[in-house]
Amino acid sequence: MGVRITGIGIVSAIGLSVEENLLALTEGRSGIAPAVFFQEASRNLLVGEVKVSDNDLKTQLGTGAANISRTSLLGLKAAREAWGSNVHTPALRTGIISATSVGGMDRSEVFYKDYLAQNNPDFSLLKTHDSGSTTERIAAVMGISGYINTLSTACSSGANAIMLGARLLIHGKLDRVLVGGSDALTKFTIDGFRSLMIYDDQWCRPFDESRSGLNLGEGAAFLLLENDKSIAFSGNKTLCYVSGWANAADAYHQTASSPEGKGATLAIENAIHRSEVTAQGISYVNAHGTGTKNNDLSESVALKNVFGENIPAFSSTKAFTGHTLAAAGAIEAVFSVLSIQHNLIYPNLNFRKAITETGLEPVTSLQTDKPVDAVLSNSFGFGGNNSSLVFTKK
Amino acid sequence: MFYISAASSISHQPTFKNAGFSAFIGPLTESSALVSPDYKGFIEAGLLRRMSKILRMSVACSKDCIEQAGIEQPNAIVVGTGLGCLQDTEKFLNNSITIEGLLPPTAFIQSTHNTMAGQISLSIGNHGYNMTHTQNTLSFEHALQDAMLLLNEGEKHILVGAADEYIEILTEISGQLNIRPETLLASGASFFVLSKEKTTASLAVVKDCVTTGLVQDIPEKIASFLSDNGLKASDLDLILYSGASNGLNHDDVFLKTLPASLGKCVDYLQLSGIYPTASAFALHYAADLMNQNKSLKNILIYNSLIQRNLGLTLVQSIEA
C-alpha cells in the first residue's frame, strides 16, 4: 500500500517554484552557471545556484533580518509551497522531517573565518550551525510542533526523509508529514568535493564516457504526505503515491561505491519489491547519476543487476540542478511526481557517448508520448548509504 | 515491548565493559576525562590512526554490543548525533580557510554526520538499513523510535546508539553564548542492541519513547505519556532528568509537580556531562541499574536538555 502525496514544493537552480522547475525541465534548460550570489566560490566555478540572495529570500518569506541560515531559508520556501493553503487543526498530528548535510555551515563559515583572523567573530552565527536547528526554524515558521526530525546521511538524506515519513504514516504515528531536504552551497562542500578530485570544472556529464565529476548545486524540496484521516479533513487531491522505499548499506568504502553495486542493487530491488510494481512496470528511472566516474559506473551495474537487458528509460537530472546533496533525493522526488503527473521523461543533458563497461544510454530528449505510471528514484551517499524510492500513479 | 539485549558506553565514567557501573559512579568533577578503552582490540591499526574520537567510540561500542548480544549481524544500524563529527568538521573548515590549493580529503570524508553509521557497517560488513538522525538533543530518541519502527516491521535485532564528541572550541562557544557555562562539556557514545524477543541476555525493556519538538506544555505531555502507558507519576521508581548545574531544579516545571512521596530523581547530566545525546547514557544507566536492583520496575528518562525539545523514554524491568 502506498502513501498519498498531496503537495509539492521546490526551489532549485532551475526555478523558485514547481511551475518554474517544470518549465525548465521541459525546455531542457540547465541552471548550472558561474556563481553570482555565492561570494566564496572562485571565479567561473560552475554551480547550480538558486538565483536569489539571502536578503531577497528573507523579504519574500517575511522572516525579518534575523540570523537564519540559507539552508533554512531555501527549505522554508519549498515547505511553504508544499504546504499550500492547508490549515492546522488539533485533530491531526502533523510532523516535519527534513534532511540536510551542511545545516547552517554557510553561517558557521562566516564566523570561523573571523574567528581565525581574530576579527571580532560573531558567536551568535553558530546558533544556526546544528542541522536540527535548520529544521526547527522551518517548523517554527510553519507552525508545526511535535514530531520534528532531521536526517543526515549525506547525498541520500532527502530520499530517507521521504521514506521515514511514509513509514511513520503507515505505523499511525502521524496523520500528515512534510518531508524533504535542503542544502545551501558552502565553501566547505565545494572545497570538500574538490579535495576528492571529483568536482568537474566543466558541465557535469552524467552517464557519459567522458564524465569527470559533479557540479555542486543547492536547493530544497518538500512533499506533503497524508493518511486517509488527514485527507478527510483537507479534501486534498492525491498527486501520486510513494509506494516503495528501501535503504541499504554498501559496506564497501567510506566514499566510493562498490564496483558490483551491491548496496544500490539491494536498495533498488527492495524498493521495487515493497511497491508491488514489477521491474517491467517501472516507466522511468530518475537516476542518482552525479557525473562522477565511480557513481555512474556503479549505478549502471546496479541497474543491469536488477533489470537485466530490459532497463527502463532512465536519466539523471543533476545536469539541470547540480548535485544538491541532502536536497537531491527530495528535489528528484518532486521531479518524479511531475513525471507521473504530466507523463514526462526528462533528458539527461550533456550526454554523448555511453560508458564503455556498461554501454547504457540514458534518455537524451524530452519524452512526452508514453504514459508514466511508476518512477524509480535513486539516491546514493557517502558512507555507502543507498536509498531508492518508487512513486506510482495509483 | 522492545528488549535491550546489549548495551555499551564509552563516557567520562568507567562504563565500558563494566556491567554494574551504575552502583559506584558519582557526579563528574571538573578534571574528569573520557575513559577510553584500548581501541586496538576493536579497530584495525591503520584505520584507527585516521579515526576521530567519535568514530572510535562508536565502532568500539558497536562491536562490543554485537558480541554481548551474541548475534551475527543486526538487521539495521541506526545512529543519533546532535553535532556529528566535530573534530573532522573543524579540521576541514580550518584547512579550507587557511590552505590555498588542493586539500587533503580525509577530514572532509569523515565530516559527514553519517560517518559513524557508515564506519560501523563497514567494520562489520553489514548491508542492512543504515540511518543517521540529527535533531540536536533529541537525536538519540529519534534513532530509538526508528529502531522501534523497524522491529514492528518485522526485524529482529537493531543496533541503535548515539555519539557526540567534545572539541575545545565548544567551551569558548558555550561561554560566549551563555549555554550552561559551568557544566562540564563531555564526549560520549552509547550503543544498544534492541530486540523483538526476550532472551537470557535481555537487560531491560524500552516500553515507549516520544519526542516533542517546540513543546508547549511539558507537564501535560508527561502526564499523557504516562497515562498512554497505563502509569501515574507515583508508579515511577526513578526519574532520570537532564538538570542544570546550578541547582535550580526545584523550579523544573515537571519535577515540582511531583508528590514528595515519590522516590528519587537523578540528574543524569551530573554523571555523563553535557553533550547533545547524553540521554543515550541515561538509557544505559537505567538498564544497568535495573539489572542490579530488581525493585526498580519503571524508570522515566526525562530529557529537556534544550527546553524547547522534550524527549520521554519509559524503561521497564524485564519482569514488569
Interface residues (C-beta under 8 A of the other chain):
Chain A: S101 S108 E109 Y112 K113 L116 F123 S124 L126 K127 H129 D130 S131 G132 S133 T135 E136 A139 A140 I144 S145 G146 Y147 I148 N149 T150 L151 S152 T153 A154 N160 L164 R167 L168 H171 K173 K187 F188 D191 G192 R194 S195 L196 M197 A246 N247 A248 A249 D250 A251 Y252 H253 Q254 T255 K262 G263 L266 G381 F382 G383 G384 N385
Chain B: I77 G82 L83 G84 F92 L93 N94 N95 S96 I97 T98 L102 L103 P104 P105 F108 I109 Q110 S111 T112 H113 N114 T115 A117 G118 Q119 S121 L122 G125 N126 H127 G128 Y129 N130 M131 T132 H133 T134 Q135 N136 L138 S139 H142 D146 L149 N152 E153 I173 Q176 L177 T211 T212 G213 L214 V215 Q216 P276 R308
